[in-house]
Amino acid sequence: MNLPHLRTAACLLGLAAASACGSKTDLAIDPPDAAPPPAEDAGMDAAVTLDSGFDAGVDAAPVCVPGIVALDPSTVEVVFVVDRSGSMLAAFDGRPPVGGERSRWEILESAMGNALSVFDDRIGVGAKFFPSQSIRAEEGPCDVFSGLDVEIGPGRAPGVISQFRRWNPNGGTPVAVATRQALDALLARADDNNAQFIVVATDGAPTCGESPRADALEVIREAHEEHGVDVYVVGIASTDPEVELLDVMAVTGGRPRPDSEPRRFYDASDPGLLESLLSEITRDLVQCVFAVPIPPDEDDVVEVLVSGDSIPRDPTREDGWDWTNERRAQLSLFGEACERAIASGGAVRANITCN
């Protein structure tokens, strides 16, 4: 019996609360294909005898703790992937700004600053701007440097906003490569204690690479389906042919707008709406993503309660809850369920029945 199993057994026998049992790391259950414990662990199993039947059960199968447990907001990390292509210098309707009118770039700077300032100390934020630029001015129109422009962490909103004043928009739209850099940066920090997301903010379709659209969809699909990193898509402005692609990107990323909305991506068709949408995204990330302290097995029954009312699971993610972590260490509320949780002040619980 290894040390994580010993801690779990000791907490359960003492009828301790989850806080006494420690973090989810302490309670982690080895996956079925995990390597066997080292030989020196045998001495611990032989020396400490809690109960032979219980000990065998803990080592033989995942532990499920039935009952109602309070869910706290999860630790959240989000990387903004921001379009800095030449078209961002246009006004929202695509023409050159006139008479003091602000460009898309300037409007995005203001909207992101206002949205992030409210939650800056509560989420880890990073940023990747594309295409990349430097003082050498030798970059091509589709170049993207490795790594992030702003590393992930709390209190990084000022650093993100400062990037808007560092370089003017120029070049093409290498969405796929920039999103890949964001995903790699998140995966390098991934663990069950972090809920991770990407927000792609772009004013048009991908233009760089041999298959720019297919490549963008593939990295978004991989993020959502293989790594549990959901991708929001914010369309700052787009022509009709681009709308369909942005919709597909949003659905592929696992965080689309409800099917009842005219657009599945976050369609920022005017400056005021852009700020509202970015504020909505950051609010939902902070207040509607919850950590499950003891992840249940896939056969266990989980009922989510908001202020005592049962919330149905909704895999379509329109109104209800769904798992947003492969190990069931996090879940998110969507639609009206999210609104109810915010109105309740976060009174969210899970009722777990073991099978």
Number of C-alpha atoms within 10 A of each C-alpha: 20 16 14 14 20 20 14 20 22 13 18 15 11 10 11 12 11 17 10 10 20 14 13 18 13 15 22 17 19 15 10 9 6 8 8 10 11 9 8 9 13 12 10 14 15 9 8 10 10 13 11 8 8 13 16 11 13 17 16 11 13 17 21 16 15 16 11 15 19 17 20 18 19 25 19 22 24 25 27 23 26 24 28 28 25 16 23 25 20 20 21 24 14 16 11 13 15 10 5 6 13 17 22 25 26 17 21 24 18 16 21 21 20 16 21 24 14 13 19 18 14 17 23 21 26 26 27 28 29 28 27 24 22 10 8 6 8 9 15 13 19 20 19 21 17 15 16 20 18 21 19 20 18 16 18 20 25 13 15 23 19 13 16 18 12 11 14 14 22 20 21 21 28 28 32 23 23 29 26 22 20 29 25 15 18 25 14 8 11 15 12 20 17 18 28 28 25 26 23 25 23 26 28 22 21 23 18 21 16 8 11 18 19 14 19 22 21 16 20 30 22 17 27 19 15 10 16 20 26 26 28 25 29 26 24 24 23 20 12 8 10 15 19 15 18 27 22 15 26 27 21 23 28 22 24 25 22 17 12 8 11 10 17 22 25 24 23 21 14 15 19 11 15 24 20 15 18 23 21 12 17 21 18 18 25 18 21 25 26 26 24 25 23 22 23 22 16 11 9 14 14 18 16 25 22 21 16 11 11 16 19 15 19 14 11 15 20 21 19 20 25 21 20 22 21 13 16 18 22 25 22 24 31 25 16 13 21 23 15 18 19 18 12 12 11 19 16 25 21 21 15 20 16 15 11
